């Protein structure tokens, strides 16, 4: 399980780097979407580190639930960016793949915690 938690953090760190790189040329009128994606990715990393460090299973479950909500918000923002033609299909698919990997590992982590309690 420790490797899976580390994997989630690896994917989030990769997402942060890609968000900065791929969203570099957003138009000024849509900077709020870019800023929200960037802020959400940092928030996600913070939640993952906090969930990884806590021993309290109830609190860990709450943090993982918050991570999943944050992932859904990021997915929405990414879809909105694509729908508004702010991202090319290539950039959209690249970021969507990373977000999907984060969601998959976070859901697996959460199911593992439920099995422990």
mmCIF file of the C-alpha atoms, coordinates in Angstrom:
data_MODEL
# 
_entry.id   MODEL 
# 
loop_
_atom_site.group_PDB 
_atom_site.id 
_atom_site.type_symbol 
_atom_site.label_atom_id 
_atom_site.label_alt_id 
_atom_site.label_comp_id 
_atom_site.label_asym_id 
_atom_site.label_entity_id 
_atom_site.label_seq_id 
_atom_site.pdbx_PDB_ins_code 
_atom_site.Cartn_x 
_atom_site.Cartn_y 
_atom_site.Cartn_z 
_atom_site.occupancy 
_atom_site.B_iso_or_equiv 
_atom_site.pdbx_formal_charge 
_atom_site.auth_seq_id 
_atom_site.auth_comp_id 
_atom_site.auth_asym_id 
_atom_site.auth_atom_id 
_atom_site.pdbx_PDB_model_num 
ATOM 1   C CA . UNK A 1 1   ? 0.000   0.000  0.000   1.00 0.00 ? 1   UNK A CA 1 
ATOM 2   C CA . UNK A 1 2   ? 2.858   2.407  0.743   1.00 0.00 ? 2   UNK A CA 1 
ATOM 3   C CA . UNK A 1 3   ? 3.941   2.227  -2.905  1.00 0.00 ? 3   UNK A CA 1 
ATOM 4   C CA . UNK A 1 4   ? 0.417   3.122  -4.054  1.00 0.00 ? 4   UNK A CA 1 
ATOM 5   C CA . UNK A 1 5   ? 0.356   6.227  -1.859  1.00 0.00 ? 5   UNK A CA 1 
ATOM 6   C CA . UNK A 1 6   ? 3.733   7.219  -3.247  1.00 0.00 ? 6   UNK A CA 1 
ATOM 7   C CA . UNK A 1 7   ? 2.405   6.663  -6.774  1.00 0.00 ? 7   UNK A CA 1 
ATOM 8   C CA . UNK A 1 8   ? -0.456  9.087  -6.124  1.00 0.00 ? 8   UNK A CA 1 
ATOM 9   C CA . UNK A 1 9   ? 2.000   11.715 -4.964  1.00 0.00 ? 9   UNK A CA 1 
ATOM 10  C CA . UNK A 1 10  ? 4.201   11.067 -8.016  1.00 0.00 ? 10  UNK A CA 1 
ATOM 11  C CA . UNK A 1 11  ? 1.219   11.581 -10.343 1.00 0.00 ? 11  UNK A CA 1 
ATOM 12  C CA . UNK A 1 12  ? 0.187   14.782 -8.538  1.00 0.00 ? 12  UNK A CA 1 
ATOM 13  C CA . UNK A 1 13  ? 3.708   16.181 -8.778  1.00 0.00 ? 13  UNK A CA 1 
ATOM 14  C CA . UNK A 1 14  ? 3.707   15.333 -12.488 1.00 0.00 ? 14  UNK A CA 1 
ATOM 15  C CA . UNK A 1 15  ? 0.337   17.073 -12.848 1.00 0.00 ? 15  UNK A CA 1 
ATOM 16  C CA . UNK A 1 16  ? 1.664   20.245 -11.226 1.00 0.00 ? 16  UNK A CA 1 
ATOM 17  C CA . UNK A 1 17  ? 4.571   20.364 -13.669 1.00 0.00 ? 17  UNK A CA 1 
ATOM 18  C CA . UNK A 1 18  ? 2.338   19.700 -16.678 1.00 0.00 ? 18  UNK A CA 1 
ATOM 19  C CA . UNK A 1 19  ? -0.292  22.247 -15.625 1.00 0.00 ? 19  UNK A CA 1 
ATOM 20  C CA . UNK A 1 20  ? 2.381   24.928 -15.430 1.00 0.00 ? 20  UNK A CA 1 
ATOM 21  C CA . UNK A 1 21  ? 3.800   23.897 -18.803 1.00 0.00 ? 21  UNK A CA 1 
ATOM 22  C CA . UNK A 1 22  ? 0.632   23.209 -20.784 1.00 0.00 ? 22  UNK A CA 1 
ATOM 23  C CA . UNK A 1 23  ? -1.440  26.142 -19.534 1.00 0.00 ? 23  UNK A CA 1 
ATOM 24  C CA . UNK A 1 24  ? 1.262   28.733 -20.088 1.00 0.00 ? 24  UNK A CA 1 
ATOM 25  C CA . UNK A 1 25  ? -0.523  30.570 -22.931 1.00 0.00 ? 25  UNK A CA 1 
ATOM 26  C CA . UNK A 1 26  ? -4.035  30.906 -21.516 1.00 0.00 ? 26  UNK A CA 1 
ATOM 27  C CA . UNK A 1 27  ? -5.794  34.114 -22.604 1.00 0.00 ? 27  UNK A CA 1 
ATOM 28  C CA . UNK A 1 28  ? -6.057  36.767 -19.887 1.00 0.00 ? 28  UNK A CA 1 
ATOM 29  C CA . UNK A 1 29  ? -9.845  36.598 -19.799 1.00 0.00 ? 29  UNK A CA 1 
ATOM 30  C CA . UNK A 1 30  ? -9.627  32.914 -18.789 1.00 0.00 ? 30  UNK A CA 1 
ATOM 31  C CA . UNK A 1 31  ? -6.802  33.163 -16.267 1.00 0.00 ? 31  UNK A CA 1 
ATOM 32  C CA . UNK A 1 32  ? -9.217  32.259 -13.454 1.00 0.00 ? 32  UNK A CA 1 
ATOM 33  C CA . UNK A 1 33  ? -9.582  28.727 -14.876 1.00 0.00 ? 33  UNK A CA 1 
ATOM 34  C CA . UNK A 1 34  ? -5.803  28.375 -15.135 1.00 0.00 ? 34  UNK A CA 1 
ATOM 35  C CA . UNK A 1 35  ? -5.293  29.691 -11.605 1.00 0.00 ? 35  UNK A CA 1 
ATOM 36  C CA . UNK A 1 36  ? -7.941  27.356 -10.206 1.00 0.00 ? 36  UNK A CA 1 
ATOM 37  C CA . UNK A 1 37  ? -6.352  24.362 -11.921 1.00 0.00 ? 37  UNK A CA 1 
ATOM 38  C CA . UNK A 1 38  ? -2.942  25.330 -10.566 1.00 0.00 ? 38  UNK A CA 1 
ATOM 39  C CA . UNK A 1 39  ? -4.233  25.999 -7.032  1.00 0.00 ? 39  UNK A CA 1 
ATOM 40  C CA . UNK A 1 40  ? -6.255  22.787 -7.018  1.00 0.00 ? 40  UNK A CA 1 
ATOM 41  C CA . UNK A 1 41  ? -3.228  20.736 -8.030  1.00 0.00 ? 41  UNK A CA 1 
ATOM 42  C CA . UNK A 1 42  ? -1.208  22.153 -5.117  1.00 0.00 ? 42  UNK A CA 1 
ATOM 43  C CA . UNK A 1 43  ? -4.157  21.584 -2.762  1.00 0.00 ? 43  UNK A CA 1 
ATOM 44  C CA . UNK A 1 44  ? -4.336  18.005 -3.989  1.00 0.00 ? 44  UNK A CA 1 
ATOM 45  C CA . UNK A 1 45  ? -0.652  17.463 -3.217  1.00 0.00 ? 45  UNK A CA 1 
ATOM 46  C CA . UNK A 1 46  ? -1.117  18.880 0.267   1.00 0.00 ? 46  UNK A CA 1 
ATOM 47  C CA . UNK A 1 47  ? -4.102  16.596 0.934   1.00 0.00 ? 47  UNK A CA 1 
ATOM 48  C CA . UNK A 1 48  ? -2.164  13.567 -0.316  1.00 0.00 ? 48  UNK A CA 1 
ATOM 49  C CA . UNK A 1 49  ? 0.818   14.271 1.945   1.00 0.00 ? 49  UNK A CA 1 
ATOM 50  C CA . UNK A 1 50  ? -1.499  14.854 4.896   1.00 0.00 ? 50  UNK A CA 1 
ATOM 51  C CA . UNK A 1 51  ? -3.420  11.628 4.230   1.00 0.00 ? 51  UNK A CA 1 
ATOM 52  C CA . UNK A 1 52  ? -0.152  9.749  3.859   1.00 0.00 ? 52  UNK A CA 1 
ATOM 53  C CA . UNK A 1 53  ? 1.118   11.011 7.217   1.00 0.00 ? 53  UNK A CA 1 
ATOM 54  C CA . UNK A 1 54  ? -1.913  10.523 9.436   1.00 0.00 ? 54  UNK A CA 1 
ATOM 55  C CA . UNK A 1 55  ? -2.489  7.340  11.389  1.00 0.00 ? 55  UNK A CA 1 
ATOM 56  C CA . UNK A 1 56  ? -6.133  8.175  12.171  1.00 0.00 ? 56  UNK A CA 1 
ATOM 57  C CA . UNK A 1 57  ? -8.149  6.110  9.661   1.00 0.00 ? 57  UNK A CA 1 
ATOM 58  C CA . UNK A 1 58  ? -11.293 8.272  9.936   1.00 0.00 ? 58  UNK A CA 1 
ATOM 59  C CA . UNK A 1 59  ? -9.318  11.446 9.236   1.00 0.00 ? 59  UNK A CA 1 
ATOM 60  C CA . UNK A 1 60  ? -7.444  9.709  6.413   1.00 0.00 ? 60  UNK A CA 1 
ATOM 61  C CA . UNK A 1 61  ? -10.794 8.672  4.896   1.00 0.00 ? 61  UNK A CA 1 
ATOM 62  C CA . UNK A 1 62  ? -12.026 12.272 5.127   1.00 0.00 ? 62  UNK A CA 1 
ATOM 63  C CA . UNK A 1 63  ? -8.873  13.559 3.408   1.00 0.00 ? 63  UNK A CA 1 
ATOM 64  C CA . UNK A 1 64  ? -9.219  10.998 0.623   1.00 0.00 ? 64  UNK A CA 1 
ATOM 65  C CA . UNK A 1 65  ? -12.851 12.017 0.134   1.00 0.00 ? 65  UNK A CA 1 
ATOM 66  C CA . UNK A 1 66  ? -11.711 15.637 -0.155  1.00 0.00 ? 66  UNK A CA 1 
ATOM 67  C CA . UNK A 1 67  ? -9.047  14.551 -2.659  1.00 0.00 ? 67  UNK A CA 1 
ATOM 68  C CA . UNK A 1 68  ? -11.690 12.859 -4.814  1.00 0.00 ? 68  UNK A CA 1 
ATOM 69  C CA . UNK A 1 69  ? -13.855 15.996 -4.721  1.00 0.00 ? 69  UNK A CA 1 
ATOM 70  C CA . UNK A 1 70  ? -10.832 18.111 -5.712  1.00 0.00 ? 70  UNK A CA 1 
ATOM 71  C CA . UNK A 1 71  ? -10.075 15.709 -8.582  1.00 0.00 ? 71  UNK A CA 1 
ATOM 72  C CA . UNK A 1 72  ? -13.661 16.053 -9.867  1.00 0.00 ? 72  UNK A CA 1 
ATOM 73  C CA . UNK A 1 73  ? -13.374 19.845 -9.767  1.00 0.00 ? 73  UNK A CA 1 
ATOM 74  C CA . UNK A 1 74  ? -10.107 19.687 -11.698 1.00 0.00 ? 74  UNK A CA 1 
ATOM 75  C CA . UNK A 1 75  ? -11.679 17.355 -14.241 1.00 0.00 ? 75  UNK A CA 1 
ATOM 76  C CA . UNK A 1 76  ? -14.532 19.840 -14.704 1.00 0.00 ? 76  UNK A CA 1 
ATOM 77  C CA . UNK A 1 77  ? -12.104 22.756 -15.143 1.00 0.00 ? 77  UNK A CA 1 
ATOM 78  C CA . UNK A 1 78  ? -10.071 20.770 -17.642 1.00 0.00 ? 78  UNK A CA 1 
ATOM 79  C CA . UNK A 1 79  ? -13.205 19.890 -19.636 1.00 0.00 ? 79  UNK A CA 1 
ATOM 80  C CA . UNK A 1 80  ? -14.296 23.522 -19.533 1.00 0.00 ? 80  UNK A CA 1 
ATOM 81  C CA . UNK A 1 81  ? -10.900 24.602 -20.861 1.00 0.00 ? 81  UNK A CA 1 
ATOM 82  C CA . UNK A 1 82  ? -11.174 22.146 -23.724 1.00 0.00 ? 82  UNK A CA 1 
ATOM 83  C CA . UNK A 1 83  ? -14.783 23.119 -24.508 1.00 0.00 ? 83  UNK A CA 1 
ATOM 84  C CA . UNK A 1 84  ? -13.749 26.781 -24.666 1.00 0.00 ? 84  UNK A CA 1 
ATOM 85  C CA . UNK A 1 85  ? -10.880 25.846 -27.027 1.00 0.00 ? 85  UNK A CA 1 
ATOM 86  C CA . UNK A 1 86  ? -8.269  26.976 -24.512 1.00 0.00 ? 86  UNK A CA 1 
ATOM 87  C CA . UNK A 1 87  ? -6.465  23.646 -24.815 1.00 0.00 ? 87  UNK A CA 1 
ATOM 88  C CA . UNK A 1 88  ? -5.546  21.599 -27.832 1.00 0.00 ? 88  UNK A CA 1 
ATOM 89  C CA . UNK A 1 89  ? -6.806  18.037 -27.888 1.00 0.00 ? 89  UNK A CA 1 
ATOM 90  C CA . UNK A 1 90  ? -3.266  16.779 -27.280 1.00 0.00 ? 90  UNK A CA 1 
ATOM 91  C CA . UNK A 1 91  ? -2.807  18.921 -24.165 1.00 0.00 ? 91  UNK A CA 1 
ATOM 92  C CA . UNK A 1 92  ? -6.290  18.050 -22.930 1.00 0.00 ? 92  UNK A CA 1 
ATOM 93  C CA . UNK A 1 93  ? -5.703  14.309 -23.307 1.00 0.00 ? 93  UNK A CA 1 
ATOM 94  C CA . UNK A 1 94  ? -2.292  14.540 -21.648 1.00 0.00 ? 94  UNK A CA 1 
ATOM 95  C CA . UNK A 1 95  ? -3.656  16.319 -18.567 1.00 0.00 ? 95  UNK A CA 1 
ATOM 96  C CA . UNK A 1 96  ? -6.831  14.213 -18.477 1.00 0.00 ? 96  UNK A CA 1 
ATOM 97  C CA . UNK A 1 97  ? -4.730  11.021 -18.416 1.00 0.00 ? 97  UNK A CA 1 
ATOM 98  C CA . UNK A 1 98  ? -2.768  12.230 -15.399 1.00 0.00 ? 98  UNK A CA 1 
ATOM 99  C CA . UNK A 1 99  ? -5.951  13.279 -13.571 1.00 0.00 ? 99  UNK A CA 1 
ATOM 100 C CA . UNK A 1 100 ? -7.499  9.908  -14.390 1.00 0.00 ? 100 UNK A CA 1 
ATOM 101 C CA . UNK A 1 101 ? -4.444  8.107  -12.958 1.00 0.00 ? 101 UNK A CA 1 
ATOM 102 C CA . UNK A 1 102 ? -4.651  10.200 -9.784  1.00 0.00 ? 102 UNK A CA 1 
ATOM 103 C CA . UNK A 1 103 ? -8.365  9.383  -9.445  1.00 0.00 ? 103 UNK A CA 1 
ATOM 104 C CA . UNK A 1 104 ? -7.736  5.672  -9.976  1.00 0.00 ? 104 UNK A CA 1 
ATOM 105 C CA . UNK A 1 105 ? -5.014  5.460  -7.335  1.00 0.00 ? 105 UNK A CA 1 
ATOM 106 C CA . UNK A 1 106 ? -6.907  7.655  -4.876  1.00 0.00 ? 106 UNK A CA 1 
ATOM 107 C CA . UNK A 1 107 ? -10.028 5.485  -5.202  1.00 0.00 ? 107 UNK A CA 1 
ATOM 108 C CA . UNK A 1 108 ? -7.886  2.377  -4.674  1.00 0.00 ? 108 UNK A CA 1 
ATOM 109 C CA . UNK A 1 109 ? -6.269  3.955  -1.629  1.00 0.00 ? 109 UNK A CA 1 
ATOM 110 C CA . UNK A 1 110 ? -9.699  4.830  -0.241  1.00 0.00 ? 110 UNK A CA 1 
ATOM 111 C CA . UNK A 1 111 ? -11.017 1.286  -0.784  1.00 0.00 ? 111 UNK A CA 1 
ATOM 112 C CA . UNK A 1 112 ? -7.971  -0.088 1.006   1.00 0.00 ? 112 UNK A CA 1 
ATOM 113 C CA . UNK A 1 113 ? -8.666  2.180  4.006   1.00 0.00 ? 113 UNK A CA 1 
ATOM 114 C CA . UNK A 1 114 ? -12.314 1.036  4.123   1.00 0.00 ? 114 UNK A CA 1 
ATOM 115 C CA . UNK A 1 115 ? -11.049 -2.564 4.175   1.00 0.00 ? 115 UNK A CA 1 
ATOM 116 C CA . UNK A 1 116 ? -8.814  -1.786 7.162   1.00 0.00 ? 116 UNK A CA 1 
ATOM 117 C CA . UNK A 1 117 ? -11.567 -0.313 9.335   1.00 0.00 ? 117 UNK A CA 1 
# 
